Structures are given as C-alpha cells and as structure tokens.
Amino acid sequence: MILGLLIVVTVLVSSGTGPVDVSPSEALRIIVGHLVPNMPWMLDGSITLLQDQAVWQFRLPRVLMALLAGGGLALAGTLMQAVVRNPLAEPYILGVSAGAGVGAVLVIVLGSAVVGGLTLQAAAFGGALVATTAVYLFARQRGAISPTRLILAGVALGSLFSAITSYLTITTDAQNVFSVLFFLLGSVSAVTMNQLAAPAVVLAVVLLLALTQGRSLNALLMGDEAATSLGVSVQRLRGGLLVATALLTGTIVSVAGGIGFVGLVIPHVCRILVGSDHRRMLPAAVLAGGLFLALADLLARTVAAPTEIPLGILTALVGAPFFLWLMRRKRAGRAGLNR
C-alpha cells in the first residue's frame, strides 16, 4: 500500500515537473480529464492547451514507461536470482540485456534489412532470446543447468555481446553514435502512449505466471533436491522462467534501452522489506522497481536541466553505492547477500 501511494505521488509530481508550469493537482485533473470525458475543467479554459500537451503527450507516457521498465527489470532480476539460486543474477550479468542491445544496435546502425526486416523492438527481443538460449546451452551439465556455470556463461557472453556492440558503434557514421550510446545507457524520453501497450502486457503476463509458481520458487530456495522431493519439476521451471525473463527483458530494452542495477538491487531491498516468500516479494519488487526508476527518470530530466542524463548513469550512481552499503549491513543475510 505504501509503495502504491508513493507511485501515485511520483506520477503526479513527475507529470507536473518541467519547463511548462503544472501543479500536481492540475496534472491530476488533466489525467482524469482524458480518462473521463466531458469533465468541466477540460472545457472551461482553466487548463491550457500547452499544459494539456505537456502532461498527456510528453510527461505522463515517460513516467508510465519508467514504472513499467523498472518493474519489469526488478521482476526479471527476482526470477533469475531465484531460478539460479545466486544473489548476483540479473539480466545484465547473465548477458540478456547485452544480447538485446546487439539486436537493437544492428537496426540503428545497419538498418532493419540486416535482421530480416524486423523492427527495433523485435530485433531486441530476438537478441535477448539468442543470449538466453546460448547461456542456457553453455550452462547445461549432465542434462541439468548448473547455477554456477549459468553465471559464468552469462558474464562471458555478455562481454562478447558488448564487444560486438562497441565494434558496431565505432564503425558507424558519426550521426548514429549519439543515438546508439543514448540507447545503450537507457532513456524513456521519446516514449509515446502507443508504446506502453507491449511492455504492460508482457509484464502482466510474466508476473501472473511467476505468481502461479510462487510456491515452487520458494521450494527452490532449499535446493534442487529438496524442490524435486516436493514435486517441483526443477528443469522445466528453470527453462520456462528463463524464456519468460528473456521476453520481458527484450521488450523493455527495446523501448527503454540498457538500464542496469534495477534487477540487482531491488530484489535484495524487497527481501528485507517483505521477506523471501515470493508470493509477497514478486509484487513488491514490481512496485519498488517501478518507483525507483520513475524517481530516477525525474532526476534525469531535472538535475542538469535542460540537459538530460541517461537513466543507466543515474541507476548506477545510486544503485552501486547502495548495494555496497547493503552488503555491509547486518541485514545482508536477509537480503541473500551472505550466501
């Protein structure tokens, strides 16, 4: 409830913050006016056309996308940490984000024809799926997935994909370099309302799927043998959830770019707040991740205005010191950092 209330406040504050002066109450009225037809304040001239456009067309879509991207990355990190039983697992460390980045950068640099006419979003998802499949295959040992090999394969393949992305960046035309770098560091500045549908649907589907597997994920915390003895098909669960996280990560990276540390830090914070039971932790992670990235986006466009800071820079500046501080606290064990 607290996270939900903070999200509502953040949406209103973010929607009202910018060069065009709009108060949180006016932002609320504009949002309600678009959702409910014929509201009097939308017709009596108390809300100007410039204020209406600033909130509905520019600020609200980006804060909603920040909520979806943050929630999706936090959910992906939570699932990966549970599936591989490693507190360092997240889309970046397992190379999934890097694979999605390669697909997207190929479209930016060489055009869609090089990937069979796929859109940037489809190419990013394809890259994420290729990365997940490769990591999965390299991590298999005697017919089972080794969590340690999964992390090692993810780090190695992530470095390979990053090298490919760097090569594409330095060999492209100068006018493409800024677009590539801004995409790789993450931004929701150019998001429109039409782009919200796909991430929202994918996030909802993956969250519902994960919630139905809450007890199985809890069983995995006790180890593969214990989970198997409780009737959990460990390999099937791992494979299904890894594909789901690839779909989620690819969808988010395709519209918001590369954003790190959300999937790593937020799950540990949520374990401290609500415990390790995934039936409570999964929705908490989605809300906390969305709130974190929405606040980061608000800072990104105000702290150095009129220049906008890429989201990946802010999440790293905030996430890395906080994660190191968290490791030093006595409650690090509750967050799963002392394994």
Secondary structure, DSSP 8 states (H G I E B T S, - for coil): -HHHHHHHHHHHHHHH-SSS---HHHHHHHHHHHHSTT-GGGTSSSS-HHHHHIIIIIIHHHHHHHHHHHHHHHHHHHHHHHHHT-TT--TTTTTHHHHHHHHHHHHHHH-GGGGTT--HHHHHHHHHHHHHHHHHHHHEETTEE-HHHHHHHHHHHHHHHHHHHHHHHHHS-HHHHHHHHHHHH---TT--GGGGHHHHHHHHHHHHHHHHTHHHHHHHTT-HHHHHHTT--HHHHHHHHHHHHHHHHHHHHHHH----SHHHHHHHHHHHHH-S-HHHHHHHHHHHHHHHHHHHHHHHTTTTTTS---HHHHHHHHHHHHHHHHHHSGGGTTTTTT-
